[in-house]
């Protein structure tokens, strides 16, 4: 293989690597934006669940924990899942 061909191959490989890096940066930006929206949605969901728990709860069923131990099963599940995502809210 000639020097010119090796040089051309190297330049093409560098260009390919740069394009892959740019695409990866774009994907990271897209995922960070989506993550922020999901976190915001989770917080809104928490606020809704937290504010309606109790006698006015629209989600109560026969197995509702609120009726037993004054803790909403739905609220607890949302809270646990949010903590798994690293979202901290006041209880």
C-alpha positions as CSV (number, residue, x, y, z in Angstrom):
1,X,0.0,0.0,0.0
2,X,1.4,3.4,-0.9
3,X,1.9,6.3,1.4
4,X,-0.8,8.2,-0.4
5,X,-3.3,5.4,0.1
6,X,-2.5,5.0,3.8
7,X,-2.8,8.8,4.3
8,X,-6.2,8.8,2.5
9,X,-7.4,5.9,4.6
10,X,-6.2,7.6,7.8
11,X,-8.0,10.9,6.8
12,X,-11.2,8.9,6.0
13,X,-11.0,7.1,9.4
14,X,-10.6,10.4,11.2
15,X,-13.6,11.9,9.4
16,X,-15.7,8.9,10.2
17,X,-14.6,9.1,13.9
18,X,-15.5,12.8,14.0
19,X,-18.9,12.2,12.5
20,X,-19.6,9.4,14.9
21,X,-18.6,11.7,17.8
22,X,-20.9,14.5,16.5
23,X,-23.8,12.0,16.2
24,X,-23.2,10.8,19.7
25,X,-23.1,14.3,21.1
26,X,-26.5,15.0,19.3
27,X,-27.9,11.8,20.8
28,X,-26.7,12.8,24.3
29,X,-28.4,16.2,23.9
30,X,-31.6,14.6,22.7
31,X,-31.6,12.1,25.6
32,X,-30.8,14.8,28.2
33,X,-33.7,16.9,26.9
34,X,-36.0,13.9,27.0
35,X,-34.8,13.0,30.5
36,X,-35.5,16.5,31.8
37,X,-39.0,16.3,30.4
38,X,-39.6,12.9,32.0
39,X,-38.3,14.2,35.3
40,X,-40.7,17.2,35.1
41,X,-43.6,14.8,34.3
42,X,-42.6,12.6,37.3
43,X,-42.7,15.6,39.6
44,X,-46.1,16.7,38.2
45,X,-47.4,13.2,38.7
46,X,-46.0,13.2,42.3
47,X,-47.7,16.5,43.0
48,X,-51.0,15.2,41.7
49,X,-50.8,12.0,43.6
50,X,-49.7,13.6,46.7
51,X,-52.4,16.3,46.7
52,X,-55.3,14.0,46.0
53,X,-54.5,11.3,48.5
54,X,-57.0,10.7,51.3
55,X,-60.7,11.0,51.3
56,X,-60.8,12.7,47.9
57,X,-58.6,10.2,46.2
58,X,-59.8,9.2,42.7
59,X,-57.6,6.1,42.7
60,X,-59.0,4.3,45.8
61,X,-59.8,0.7,45.4
62,X,-60.7,-2.0,47.9
63,X,-57.0,-2.7,48.4
64,X,-56.0,0.9,48.8
65,X,-53.3,1.2,51.5
66,X,-54.7,4.5,52.6
67,X,-57.7,2.8,54.0
68,X,-55.5,0.4,56.1
69,X,-52.3,2.4,57.2
70,X,-53.0,5.9,55.9
71,X,-50.4,5.5,53.2
72,X,-51.4,5.6,49.5
73,X,-50.1,2.7,47.5
74,X,-50.1,4.7,44.3
75,X,-48.2,7.6,46.0
76,X,-45.7,5.2,47.5
77,X,-45.0,3.5,44.1
78,X,-44.5,6.8,42.4
79,X,-42.2,8.0,45.1
80,X,-40.1,4.9,45.0
81,X,-39.8,5.0,41.2
82,X,-38.8,8.7,41.3
83,X,-36.1,7.9,43.8
84,X,-34.8,5.2,41.5
85,X,-34.4,7.9,38.8
86,X,-32.6,10.2,41.3
87,X,-35.6,12.6,41.6
88,X,-35.9,13.8,45.2
89,X,-39.2,15.4,46.3
90,X,-40.5,16.3,49.7
91,X,-42.8,13.8,51.2
